[in-house]
Amino acid sequence: MIEPLRQAGKTAVIPPKANRKIQRSYDKELYKARHLVENFFCKLKLFRAIATRYDKTARNFLAAIHLASTVIWLI
């Protein structure tokens, strides 16, 4: 499953399960950064207008994302 990604020049970021017989290596710092980004998107989707794409125009949607991001950052 990882081999096609490696051939395409991609890097495995998710750590392997602890019970695997052959452990593969991964970049721990990159995984920490990826985890932060995923948590941010999870928090961003708690805002109903963002999760449902309430705004019709891209400009208003981007403004809502900026506003929600600022609120998340300040909390």
MOVENWO-V619293 format. One record per run of one state. SS is the DSSP state (hx for helix, st for strand, lp for the rest). FROM is the first residue (numbers start at 1). TO is the last residue. Records with the same first field share a line. If there is no record, write none. Layout:
SS->FROM-TO  FROM-TO
//
This chain:
lp->1-2  8-27  45-47  52-57  75-75
hx->3-7  28-44  48-51  58-74
//
